[in-house]
Amino acid sequence: MDVYITDIAAFLPNDPVSNEDMEKVLGVVSQLPTRVKKIVLRSNDIHSRYYAINPETGRTSHTNAQLTAEAVRRLKPYEGFSLNDIECLSCGTATPDQILPGHGLMVHGELKNGPCEVVSTSSICISGMTSLKYAYMNVALGFTKNAVATGSDSASSFMKAQFFKGVKEDGEAATKKDGLLSFDRAFLRWMLSDGAGAVFMTPNRTLDRHALRLDWIENISFAGEFETCMYAGAKKDANGSVTGWRDYESPGEALNDGAFLIQQDVKLLNSDIMRVSVEKTLPFVIERRGLTPSQVDWLLPHYSSGYFRQRYYDQLKNFGFEIPFDKWFTNLSYKGNTGAASIYIIMEELFHSGRLKKGERILCFIPESGRFSICYMMLTVV
């Protein structure tokens, strides 16, 4: 059956935080070199973002489950909608509040709505899309009459100053950097922020306002070809292998070794993410879906940093799939990189902007650097 997105909602906690005020909220980490902050903020084109942190107390203001539940509460797919109408709740995140139980169940607990099917999907940015695809398939196959999919992340809980307390570089790295944390460990503190988004999906389109028909989703992993690039709860060795935190002698040892920090292999990211996104993924999508540039009226790219904007455009152009910038829509610079929530927050703003016209087609692009997974999704305005 056809499946339609009839409403999209988003939630960003507290007031926007400028580049100048980031450390007022997150706190200052003495081991982080100042030059890393300057380099990253100069390149990423993010000027404000949102943190689930009370700026007065420094304490968490919203859990990830609470962020997500608030986005779901803001859905208004039809008059008289109730949370008890939800038949399937599918929630994706990279940063759940706990190891067990699953994130989706915690969201359901926050919503306090009636019994329904609940599923949690785990990855990084792609987790929001695997969540959406599960909800889509559930409705398309007639298993449920509707579904809500969410994407959310609460990265600030990893980036508060106290989270870095006691973390040190070891061996040769400490000698070379005078005890400062490496670029890979400092990089993402200036990149990530918090937010949540939700979509309502149904086989029944509303006639009094526009909706988005979901035409297809392609989610492709290249983990069989690439080593780990972005990770937390583990340590990556020089040979590319990853050791999980449970293989340390104790959780305390893992904490002191920095295993719980969100880390990025920046060299690997720069060398491969755009190449994988276009050269390795687009041929598959073109052959499978008959995709052409002329079909695209809107491109919604979730690139993690403004640094990749021109690079992605150039890759597309060199591949013969040029999409001019006037067809692009993103809000990275003023809503931040919210991980699994990003594409939802981008879609939500465009959906409610009044700019969409019947028949327009929207191509969404979601890359993930965890171990290089790429997602493309096509929507049609009806």
C-alpha positions, -999 to 999 in steps of 0.1 A, spaced: 0 0 0 10 36 -4 22 52 28 19 89 36 36 112 61 8 134 72 26 154 99 61 160 111 71 175 145 104 185 161 116 195 195 148 214 204 154 219 241 160 253 258 173 284 241 198 284 212 234 284 222 259 305 202 295 295 195 307 320 221 285 304 248 291 267 242 315 263 271 293 284 294 268 255 290 290 225 286 318 236 309 355 241 302 378 210 297 414 219 304 428 190 283 410 202 251 433 223 230 418 257 221 430 255 185 407 224 179 376 245 188 386 273 165 394 250 136 362 230 139 338 260 144 355 278 115 348 248 92 314 234 103 292 265 96 272 259 128 264 292 145 238 281 170 226 248 185 205 234 214 216 215 245 194 195 269 213 212 297 200 238 322 224 267 316 220 279 352 227 246 370 246 226 343 223 197 350 204 177 323 171 193 316 157 166 293 166 129 289 167 115 254 134 98 260 119 131 271 131 149 240 116 122 218 83 121 237 80 159 234 84 156 196 57 129 194 33 150 215 36 178 190 23 157 161 -12 168 149 -19 146 119 -56 151 121 -83 168 142 -89 149 174 -56 130 173 -47 112 205 -15 95 215 -37 64 222 -43 62 184 -7 52 178 -4 16 168 33 13 162 61 34 178 95 31 162 124 50 178 160 54 166 189 70 184 227 67 189 225 80 224 199 61 246 197 71 282 206 36 293 220 3 280 188 -16 288 158 -14 282 155 -2 247 150 35 239 116 30 223 102 15 255 115 45 275 98 69 251 66 49 254 69 51 291 72 89 289 42 92 266 20 70 289 -2 61 259 -20 28 255 -5 -5 245 11 -6 210 40 -22 191 73 -6 201 107 -10 184 141 5 190 168 9 163 204 15 171 232 31 150 243 67 146 226 91 121 211 61 102 192 50 133 166 76 126 162 62 91 160 25 101 134 36 126 115 53 98 118 24 74 105 -1 100 74 21 106 70 25 68 71 -12 62 47 -19 91 21 4 75 28 -6 39 22 -43 47 -9 -36 66 4 -48 100 -8 -16 116 -31 12 105 -5 39 114 29 43 128 51 70 144 88 70 137 113 91 156 149 101 154 166 117 184 200 123 200 213 138 233 250 142 226 255 169 252 255 142 279 288 130 264 302 165 261 298 180 296 331 189 312 327 165 340 325 136 315 361 143 305 374 144 341 403 120 347 406 111 310 442 111 298 462 102 268 487 75 273 522 66 262 537 84 232 505 104 226 507 121 260 543 130 255 537 146 220 506 165 231 517 175 266 488 156 280 461 172 258 434 151 243 438 142 207 419 159 178 398 128 173 386 130 209 381 167 210 365 171 175 329 161 181 325 183 212 322 213 188 300 194 163 271 177 180 239 189 198 205 177 210 171 174 194 143 150 184 119 146 155 88 125 148 67 116 117 32 102 116 26 76 88 -6 62 75 -21 46 43 -48 73 43 -38 107 30 -56 138 43 -74 159 16 -74 192 34 -36 197 34 -5 184 18 12 152 28 44 133 17 41 100 -1 71 78 8 83 64 -25 113 44 -14 142 42 11 176 27 3 199 22 33 233 7 24 261 -3 47 297 -6 36 310 -19 70 323 -50 52 348 -27 34 357 0 59 370 1 95 352 19 123 352 57 119 329 71 147 324 53 180 318 55 217 322 28 244 353 14 228 389 20 219 403 19 184 438 5 180 464 16 154 456 -14 133 419 -3 131 405 -30 154 380 -19 181 379 -31 217 347 -27 236 345 -12 271 335 -46 286 369 -60 277 387 -36 300 397 -49 335 370 -26 349 345 1 339 367 26 357 397 17 336 376 21 304 364 55 317 400 68 324 411 55 290 385 77 273 366 48 259 332 64 267 340 96 248 324 100 214 353 98 190 359 103 153 387 91 130 388 124 112 413 114 86 392 84 76 361 106 76 377 132 53 391 107 29 360 85 24 326 98 35 318 118 3 333 93 -20 312 65 -5 281 87 -5 283 93 -43 307 69 -61 298 38 -43 261 44 -34 245 64 -62 251 38 -90 232 13 -69 203 37 -63 202 49 -99 200 13 -112 175 2 -86 152 32 -87 158 48 -121 168 80 -103 178 111 -124 187 147 -113 157 160 -132 134 141 -107 147 161 -78 129 193 -69 143 195 -33 175 180 -19 176 176 19 212 167 28 222 159 63 259 166 60 274 168 95 294 200 88 294 229 63 328 217 54 312 189 33 287 211 15 308 221 -15 325 187 -15 292 169 -18 281 192 -46 314 187 -65 311 149 -61 276 150 -75 286 172 -104 317 151 -113 295 120 -112 270 136 -137 243 141 -110 245 178 -104 217 194 -82 221 232 -80 222 248 -46 189 266 -51 172 231 -47 190 224 -14 173 228 20 191 225 53 191 242 87 224 230 100 238 265 107 210 275 131 197 242 144 229 222 146 240 187 139 215 166 159 226 132 146 197 108 141 172 137 146 188 159 119 168 147 88 136 149 108 143 184 119 152 194 83 120 178 70 98 194 97 109 229 88 104 225 51 71 206 56 56 235 76 72 263 56 44 267 30 70 263 2 61 228 -10 39 223 -41 19 193 -52 39 169 -73 73 181 -61 98 153 -53 121 155 -23 154 135 -22 168 131 13 205 122 18 217 108 52 253 96 55 267 79 86 304 77 94 301 50 121 313 24 97 301 41 65 264 36 59 245 58 34 207 63 31 187 80 3 150 85 5 125 98 -20 93 116 -11 65 131 -33 43 160 -22 6 151 -26 
